[in-house]
Amino acid sequence: MLSATLRSARRPSVAACCRLRRPAASARAFSAEPATDKLVIFDTTLRDGEQSPGATLTESEKVEIAKQLSRLGVDVCEAGFPIASEGDFAAVTQVAKTSGQLTDGRRSGQPMRIAGLARANKKDLERCYEAVRHAPLHRIHTFLASSDIHLEHKLGISRAKCVEISSSMVAFAKSMVDDIEFSPEDAGRSDPAFLVELCEAVIEAGATTINLPDTVGYTLPDEYSSLFAHLIANVKGADRIIWSTHCHNDLGLATANSLAAVEVTLNSLGERAGNTSLEEVVMALRTRPHLFPVHCDIETKQIMRTSKMVATYTGIAANKAIVGANAFAHESGIHQHGMLKHAATYEIITPESVGADSSNMLVLGKHSGKAAFRARLIELGSRRCRRRRGSCSRARCSPTRRTTATRSPRRRRCGCTRSAPAQSTPSPPSEPAPSTQPSRPSCASSAGPSSSSSTT
């Protein structure tokens, strides 16, 4: 999952549905002012993405994906859940030792930060630290449920106990690493007033990032933005941390809920219906820069390559927006005609901008028109039918030399009519019948004796 989080230089007072805005944001929403806020991309393809049914990855596959994520420009890679198994621990460790050292091609000039997930207990936190410490830049991401339904039915603890455990475990993690991310699990269904109390406690304990997960994909965009606005306005120390989002797609609203401070998953991999897609959020921000005056370090031309690698290793095809097989394909004749004249008539994102192949954008089907058919023939190198239907590119097959038949004539692929010779009384060999047309061996040919036609 790729997660983008936005940290504002000044304390924002309002939160849009996916990004944090300062009070003057509405006044500059459509201005040409350059993007100044940095969008931090946090990828959890190797952790939450691997929780997709059937998406198991080997250690070597995780390392290769992590290297590609580094080339893509991801800021933070959540490499796994080290306490889950020996294999997960080994994979996170190897990612930290390899991908966590790479700086080639990265705009920031710094290596990708490697994070590991840990529950809020000392054993998990120590195991996580042992795995991620090999990377020059590393992070511990810890979490504890905050919604009443989780506290009562899953954990069996009170709100006060939740605050106590969370703050003490963040402080313990802080004794090992400087960069600590805390997630109040199921924040989307948690009491906002309680979240204020909980967030203040973990900030005081040393958290540098607070992530608000919509764990079950329950919230709507306006509810999610209101939650951010409420916390940013009421939590003491809100201006000292990074605010992060992590949305699931159970109601198909993950991208809508995430279009600013975002935590996203490559190819939408994740539990149940998946998570927010990195490619959707990044390209939405790039396509609408006046609405989202932010920037990130993602090399968009690496998106398709990264997506295909993940799809290959997980066995889950990315049949979706931006990276799907049909994302830039057009079968409708009306669309194809417009695309041939100017691609912007039906595309707001170019295939090249995400590293996709643009050669197969026109698909011939039952809805296709003549324009696409001619274009495909030319693409295939045909020497015929390069002009309008009924004409031929060869000099001997001009429209003025076509024939008209009393029966439906057969047509060659070039569109020229193929006619039979005129019926006439046989002449002696010494006196051949006069012909009103010159011989046309390249296009016209004789029909069978049963044909009845006349030349014009």
C-alpha positions as CSV (number, residue, x, y, z in Angstrom):
1,M,0.0,0.0,0.0
2,L,1.3,3.4,-0.9
3,S,0.4,6.0,1.7
4,A,0.8,9.6,1.1
5,T,0.6,11.9,4.1
6,L,0.7,15.7,4.0
7,R,2.5,17.8,6.5
8,S,1.8,21.5,6.3
9,A,4.4,24.1,7.2
10,R,1.8,25.9,9.4
11,R,-1.0,24.5,11.5
12,P,-4.0,24.0,9.2
13,S,-7.4,24.9,10.5
14,V,-9.5,23.0,7.9
15,A,-9.2,19.6,6.3
16,A,-10.5,18.9,2.8
17,C,-11.6,15.3,2.1
18,C,-8.1,14.1,1.3
19,R,-5.7,16.9,2.2
20,L,-5.1,19.4,4.8
21,R,-5.8,23.0,3.9
22,R,-4.7,26.3,5.5
23,P,-7.4,28.9,5.9
24,A,-6.5,30.7,2.7
25,A,-6.6,27.5,0.6
26,S,-10.0,28.2,-0.9
27,A,-8.8,31.6,-2.2
28,R,-5.9,30.0,-4.0
29,A,-7.6,26.8,-5.1
30,F,-7.6,27.8,-8.8
31,S,-4.5,30.0,-8.8
32,A,-1.3,29.1,-10.6
33,E,0.7,29.2,-7.3
34,P,3.3,26.5,-7.3
35,A,2.8,23.5,-5.0
36,T,4.7,24.0,-1.7
37,D,3.4,21.3,0.6
38,K,5.1,17.9,0.4
39,L,3.0,14.8,0.1
40,V,4.7,11.9,1.8
41,I,4.1,8.5,0.2
42,F,3.9,5.6,2.6
43,D,3.7,2.2,0.9
44,T,2.3,-0.9,2.6
45,T,2.1,-3.2,-0.4
46,L,4.5,-5.6,1.4
47,R,2.4,-5.6,4.6
48,D,-1.3,-4.8,4.2
49,G,-1.1,-5.6,0.5
50,E,0.1,-9.1,1.3
51,Q,-3.0,-9.6,3.4
52,S,-5.0,-9.9,0.2
53,P,-6.2,-13.6,-0.2
54,G,-3.7,-15.4,-2.3
55,A,-1.2,-12.6,-2.4
56,T,1.6,-14.3,-0.6
57,L,5.1,-13.1,-1.4
58,T,8.5,-14.8,-1.0
59,E,11.4,-13.0,0.6
60,S,13.1,-12.5,-2.7
61,E,9.9,-11.1,-4.3
62,K,9.5,-8.6,-1.5
63,V,13.1,-7.4,-2.0
64,E,12.5,-6.9,-5.7
65,I,9.3,-5.1,-5.2
66,A,10.9,-2.9,-2.5
67,K,13.7,-2.0,-5.0
68,Q,11.1,-1.0,-7.5
69,L,9.3,1.1,-4.9
70,S,12.5,2.9,-4.3
71,R,12.8,3.7,-8.0
72,L,9.2,4.8,-8.0
73,G,10.0,7.4,-5.4
74,V,8.2,6.1,-2.4
75,D,9.1,7.9,0.8
76,V,8.3,5.2,3.4
77,C,8.0,1.4,2.7
78,E,6.2,-0.6,5.3
79,A,8.1,-3.9,4.7
80,G,6.0,-6.2,6.9
81,F,4.9,-7.4,10.3
82,P,8.2,-8.8,11.9
83,I,6.5,-10.6,14.8
84,A,4.1,-12.5,12.5
85,S,6.6,-15.2,11.5
86,E,10.3,-15.9,11.0
87,G,9.8,-15.5,7.3
88,D,8.3,-12.0,7.8
89,F,11.1,-11.0,10.1
90,A,13.7,-12.2,7.6
91,A,12.0,-10.4,4.7
92,V,11.8,-7.1,6.6
93,T,15.4,-7.4,7.6
94,Q,16.5,-8.1,4.1
95,V,14.5,-5.2,2.7
96,A,16.2,-2.9,5.3
97,K,19.6,-4.2,4.3
98,T,19.1,-3.8,0.6
99,S,16.4,-1.4,-0.6
100,G,16.8,0.7,2.5
101,Q,20.3,1.6,1.2
102,L,19.4,2.7,-2.3
103,T,19.6,6.4,-3.4
104,D,19.9,6.0,-7.2
105,G,17.3,8.0,-9.2
106,R,15.6,9.3,-6.0
107,R,14.7,13.0,-6.2
108,S,15.2,13.5,-2.5
109,G,18.7,12.1,-2.6
110,Q,17.9,10.0,0.5
111,P,17.2,6.3,0.7
112,M,13.6,5.1,1.3
113,R,12.6,4.9,4.9
114,I,11.8,1.3,6.0
115,A,9.0,0.8,8.5
116,G,7.7,-2.3,10.3
117,L,4.3,-2.9,12.0
118,A,4.0,-3.8,15.7
119,R,1.2,-4.2,18.1
120,A,1.4,-2.0,21.3
121,N,3.4,-4.4,23.4
122,K,7.1,-4.6,24.2
123,K,7.8,-8.0,22.5
124,D,6.3,-6.8,19.2
125,L,8.2,-3.4,19.4
126,E,11.6,-5.0,20.1
127,R,11.2,-7.5,17.3
128,C,10.2,-4.8,14.9
129,Y,13.2,-2.7,15.9
130,E,15.6,-5.6,15.3
131,A,14.3,-5.9,11.7
132,V,14.2,-2.3,10.6
133,R,17.4,-1.0,12.4
134,H,19.6,-2.1,9.4
135,A,18.2,0.7,7.3
136,P,19.7,4.2,7.6
137,L,16.2,5.6,7.9
138,H,13.8,3.5,9.8
139,R,10.4,3.7,11.6
140,I,8.3,1.7,14.0
141,H,4.5,1.8,13.3
142,T,2.5,0.7,16.3
143,F,-1.3,0.6,16.8
144,L,-4.1,-0.1,19.2
145,A,-7.9,-0.2,18.6
146,S,-9.8,2.9,19.7
147,S,-13.5,2.3,18.7
148,D,-15.8,1.2,21.5
149,I,-16.8,-1.9,19.6
150,H,-13.1,-3.0,19.5
151,L,-12.3,-2.0,23.0
152,E,-15.3,-3.9,24.5
153,H,-15.6,-7.0,22.3
154,K,-12.0,-7.6,21.1
155,L,-9.7,-6.2,23.8
156,G,-11.9,-6.0,26.8
157,I,-10.4,-2.8,28.1
158,S,-11.6,0.7,28.9
159,R,-10.9,3.9,27.1
160,A,-8.6,5.0,30.0
161,K,-6.6,1.7,29.7
162,C,-6.3,2.3,25.9
163,V,-4.8,5.7,26.5
164,E,-2.4,4.3,29.1
165,I,-1.2,1.4,26.9
166,S,-0.8,3.5,23.8
167,S,1.2,6.3,25.4
168,S,3.5,3.9,27.4
169,M,4.3,1.8,24.3
170,V,4.9,4.8,22.1
171,A,7.4,6.0,24.8
172,F,9.0,2.6,24.8
173,A,9.4,2.6,21.1
174,K,10.8,6.1,21.2
175,S,13.6,4.8,23.4
176,M,14.8,2.7,20.4
177,V,14.0,4.9,17.3
178,D,13.2,8.5,16.7
179,D,10.5,8.0,14.1
180,I,7.2,6.6,15.6
181,E,3.9,6.2,13.8
182,F,0.8,5.5,15.8
183,S,-2.6,4.3,14.5
184,P,-5.8,4.3,16.5
185,E,-7.3,1.2,14.8
186,D,-10.9,1.7,13.5
187,A,-10.6,5.5,13.9
188,G,-13.4,5.9,11.4
189,R,-15.9,4.5,13.9
190,S,-14.3,6.0,17.0
191,D,-15.6,8.8,19.2
192,P,-13.9,12.0,17.9
193,A,-13.7,13.4,21.5
194,F,-11.9,10.3,22.7
195,L,-9.5,10.4,19.7
196,V,-8.5,14.0,20.7
197,E,-7.5,12.6,24.2
198,L,-5.7,9.6,22.7
199,C,-3.8,11.6,20.1
200,E,-2.6,14.2,22.6
201,A,-1.3,11.4,24.8
202,V,0.7,9.7,22.1
203,I,2.1,13.0,20.7
204,E,3.3,13.8,24.2
205,A,4.9,10.3,24.4
206,G,6.9,10.9,21.2
207,A,4.8,10.0,18.2
208,T,5.9,11.8,15.0
209,T,3.1,10.6,12.7
210,I,-0.6,9.9,13.6
211,N,-2.5,7.7,11.1
212,L,-6.3,7.7,11.1
213,P,-7.4,4.3,9.6
214,D,-10.8,3.8,8.2
215,T,-10.2,0.2,9.0
216,V,-13.5,-1.2,7.7
217,G,-14.2,1.3,4.9
218,Y,-17.1,2.8,6.8
219,T,-16.8,6.5,6.5
220,L,-17.9,8.9,3.7
221,P,-15.7,11.6,2.3
222,D,-17.3,14.4,4.2
223,E,-17.2,12.4,7.5
224,Y,-13.6,11.6,7.0
225,S,-12.6,15.2,6.2
226,S,-14.6,16.4,9.2
227,L,-12.7,14.0,11.5
228,F,-9.4,15.4,10.3
229,A,-10.6,18.9,10.7
230,H,-11.8,18.2,14.3
231,L,-8.6,16.6,15.4
232,I,-6.3,19.2,13.8
233,A,-8.3,22.0,15.4
234,N,-8.5,20.4,18.9
235,V,-5.4,18.2,19.5
236,K,-2.6,20.0,21.3
237,G,0.6,19.5,19.2
238,A,-1.2,18.8,16.0
239,D,1.2,21.1,14.1
240,R,4.2,19.1,15.3
241,I,3.3,15.8,13.6
242,I,2.4,14.3,10.2
243,W,-1.3,13.4,9.8
244,S,-1.8,10.3,7.7
245,T,-4.8,8.5,6.2
246,H,-5.3,4.8,5.6
247,C,-8.6,4.0,3.9
248,H,-10.1,0.6,2.9
249,N,-12.4,0.2,-0.1
250,D,-15.4,-1.7,1.3
251,L,-17.8,0.9,0.0
252,G,-15.7,1.9,-3.0
253,L,-14.8,5.2,-1.4
254,A,-11.1,4.7,-0.5
255,T,-9.7,7.1,-3.2
256,A,-12.4,9.7,-2.5
257,N,-11.6,9.5,1.2
258,S,-7.9,9.8,0.6
259,L,-7.2,12.6,-1.9
260,A,-4.8,14.7,0.2
261,A,-3.0,13.2,3.1
262,V,-3.0,9.7,1.8
263,E,-2.0,6.1,2.7
264,V,-2.4,4.0,-0.4
265,T,-1.8,0.5,-1.7
266,L,-0.4,-0.4,-5.1
267,N,-3.1,-2.1,-7.3
268,S,-5.5,-1.6,-4.3
269,L,-4.2,-4.7,-2.6
270,G,-5.3,-5.2,0.9
271,E,-7.9,-7.0,3.1
272,R,-11.5,-7.5,1.9
273,A,-12.1,-5.0,-0.9
274,G,-8.6,-3.6,-0.7
275,N,-7.1,-0.3,0.1
276,T,-6.7,3.1,-1.6
277,S,-4.7,2.9,-4.9
278,L,-1.4,4.9,-5.0
279,E,-1.7,5.3,-8.8
280,E,-5.3,6.8,-8.5
281,V,-4.4,9.3,-5.8
282,V,-1.1,10.4,-7.4
283,M,-2.5,10.9,-10.8
284,A,-5.6,12.7,-9.4
285,L,-3.3,15.1,-7.7
286,R,-1.2,15.5,-10.9
287,T,-4.3,16.0,-13.1
288,R,-5.9,18.6,-10.8
289,P,-2.9,20.6,-9.5
290,H,-5.0,23.8,-9.0
291,L,-7.3,22.0,-6.6
292,F,-4.4,20.2,-4.8
293,P,-1.4,22.5,-4.6
294,V,1.0,19.8,-3.3
295,H,3.9,17.9,-4.7
296,C,5.4,14.4,-4.2
297,D,8.5,12.6,-5.3
298,I,6.7,9.8,-7.3
299,E,8.2,9.1,-10.7
300,T,4.9,8.4,-12.5
301,K,6.6,6.8,-15.5
302,Q,7.5,3.9,-13.1
303,I,3.9,3.3,-12.1
304,M,3.0,0.8,-14.8
305,R,6.3,-1.2,-14.3
306,T,5.7,-1.4,-10.6
307,S,2.1,-2.4,-11.0
308,K,3.0,-5.2,-13.4
309,M,5.7,-6.5,-11.0
310,V,3.3,-6.6,-8.1
311,A,0.6,-8.3,-10.3
312,T,3.1,-10.9,-11.5
313,Y,4.3,-11.8,-8.0
314,T,0.9,-11.8,-6.3
315,G,-1.0,-13.3,-9.2
316,I,-3.6,-10.6,-8.9
317,A,-4.2,-8.7,-12.1
318,A,-4.5,-4.9,-12.0
319,N,-7.7,-4.6,-14.0
320,K,-8.6,-1.1,-12.9
321,A,-8.1,2.6,-13.4
322,I,-4.6,3.9,-14.5
323,V,-2.8,0.5,-14.6
324,G,-5.5,-1.9,-16.0
325,A,-5.2,-3.6,-19.3
326,N,-8.1,-1.5,-20.7
327,A,-7.3,1.8,-18.9
328,F,-6.3,3.5,-22.1
329,A,-8.2,1.3,-24.6
330,H,-11.1,2.7,-26.7
331,E,-13.6,0.5,-28.7
332,S,-16.4,3.0,-29.4
333,G,-16.2,4.4,-32.9
334,I,-17.1,7.9,-31.6
335,H,-14.3,7.8,-29.0
336,Q,-11.9,6.3,-31.5
337,H,-12.6,9.1,-34.1
338,G,-12.0,11.7,-31.4
339,M,-8.8,10.0,-30.2
340,L,-7.4,9.9,-33.7
341,K,-8.0,13.7,-34.1
342,H,-6.8,14.7,-30.6
343,A,-6.1,12.3,-27.7
344,A,-7.2,14.9,-25.1
345,T,-10.8,14.5,-26.4
346,Y,-11.2,11.3,-24.4
347,E,-8.1,11.0,-22.2
348,I,-7.1,13.2,-19.2
349,I,-4.0,11.1,-18.5
350,T,-1.6,10.0,-21.2
351,P,-0.3,6.4,-21.3
352,E,3.2,7.7,-21.5
353,S,2.9,9.7,-18.2
354,V,2.5,6.4,-16.2
355,G,4.9,4.3,-18.3
356,A,2.2,2.5,-20.3
357,D,2.3,1.3,-23.9
358,S,0.3,3.6,-26.1
359,S,0.4,1.4,-29.3
360,N,-2.8,-0.6,-28.5
361,M,-5.2,2.1,-27.5
362,L,-7.7,1.5,-30.3
363,V,-9.5,-1.8,-30.0
364,L,-11.4,-3.1,-33.0
365,G,-14.8,-4.4,-32.0
366,K,-18.5,-4.3,-33.0
367,H,-18.7,-0.6,-31.9
368,S,-15.6,0.5,-33.9
369,G,-15.9,2.8,-36.9
370,K,-14.2,3.3,-40.2
371,A,-11.6,5.7,-38.8
372,A,-10.2,3.2,-36.4
373,F,-10.2,0.5,-39.0
374,R,-8.2,2.6,-41.5
375,A,-5.8,3.6,-38.7
376,R,-5.2,-0.1,-37.8
377,L,-4.6,-1.0,-41.5
378,I,-2.0,1.7,-41.7
379,E,-0.5,0.7,-38.4
380,L,-0.1,-2.9,-39.7
381,G,1.7,-1.6,-42.8
382,S,-1.1,-2.1,-45.4
383,R,-0.3,-0.5,-48.8
384,R,-3.9,-0.3,-49.6
385,C,-6.9,1.6,-48.2
386,R,-4.9,4.6,-47.1
387,R,-7.7,6.9,-48.3
388,R,-11.4,7.1,-47.9
389,R,-13.5,4.1,-48.6
390,G,-14.1,3.5,-52.3
391,S,-10.6,4.6,-53.3
392,C,-7.2,3.1,-53.5
393,S,-3.7,4.4,-52.9
394,R,-2.5,2.9,-56.2
395,A,-2.6,5.1,-59.2
396,R,-4.5,2.7,-61.5
397,C,-7.4,2.4,-59.0
398,S,-8.7,5.9,-58.9
399,P,-12.4,6.5,-58.3
400,T,-13.0,7.7,-61.9
401,R,-12.0,4.3,-63.2
402,R,-14.4,2.2,-61.2
403,T,-17.0,0.0,-62.8
404,T,-20.7,-0.2,-62.1
405,A,-22.4,-3.6,-62.2
406,T,-26.0,-4.6,-62.6
407,R,-25.4,-7.2,-59.9
408,S,-23.8,-6.5,-56.5
409,P,-20.1,-6.4,-57.5
410,R,-17.4,-8.0,-55.4
411,R,-15.0,-5.6,-53.8
412,R,-11.3,-6.0,-53.2
413,R,-9.8,-5.0,-49.9
414,C,-8.7,-1.7,-51.4
415,G,-12.3,-0.7,-51.9
416,C,-12.3,-0.8,-55.7
417,T,-15.0,-2.6,-57.7
418,R,-14.0,-5.7,-59.5
419,S,-15.9,-6.0,-62.8
420,A,-16.5,-8.7,-65.4
421,P,-15.7,-8.1,-69.1
422,A,-18.6,-6.9,-71.3
423,Q,-20.8,-9.6,-73.0
424,S,-20.3,-9.3,-76.7
425,T,-20.3,-11.5,-79.9
426,P,-17.1,-13.3,-80.2
427,S,-14.9,-11.8,-82.9
428,P,-12.4,-13.6,-85.1
429,P,-8.9,-13.9,-83.7
430,S,-7.6,-11.4,-86.2
431,E,-10.2,-8.7,-85.0
432,P,-10.4,-8.6,-81.2
433,A,-13.3,-6.9,-79.6
434,P,-12.6,-3.2,-78.8
435,S,-12.2,-2.4,-75.1
436,T,-13.5,0.8,-73.5
437,Q,-11.1,0.4,-70.6
438,P,-7.4,-0.4,-70.4
439,S,-6.2,-3.5,-68.8
440,R,-6.1,-3.2,-64.9
441,P,-4.2,-6.3,-63.7
442,S,-3.5,-4.7,-60.3
443,C,-7.1,-4.3,-59.3
444,A,-9.8,-5.5,-61.8
445,S,-10.2,-9.1,-62.7
446,S,-12.6,-11.1,-64.9
447,A,-15.7,-12.5,-63.4
448,G,-17.2,-15.9,-64.2
449,P,-19.2,-16.4,-67.4
450,S,-22.5,-16.1,-65.5
451,S,-21.9,-12.5,-64.6
452,S,-23.8,-9.8,-66.5
453,S,-22.2,-6.4,-66.3
454,S,-21.5,-3.4,-68.5
455,T,-18.6,-1.0,-68.4
456,T,-19.0,2.7,-68.0
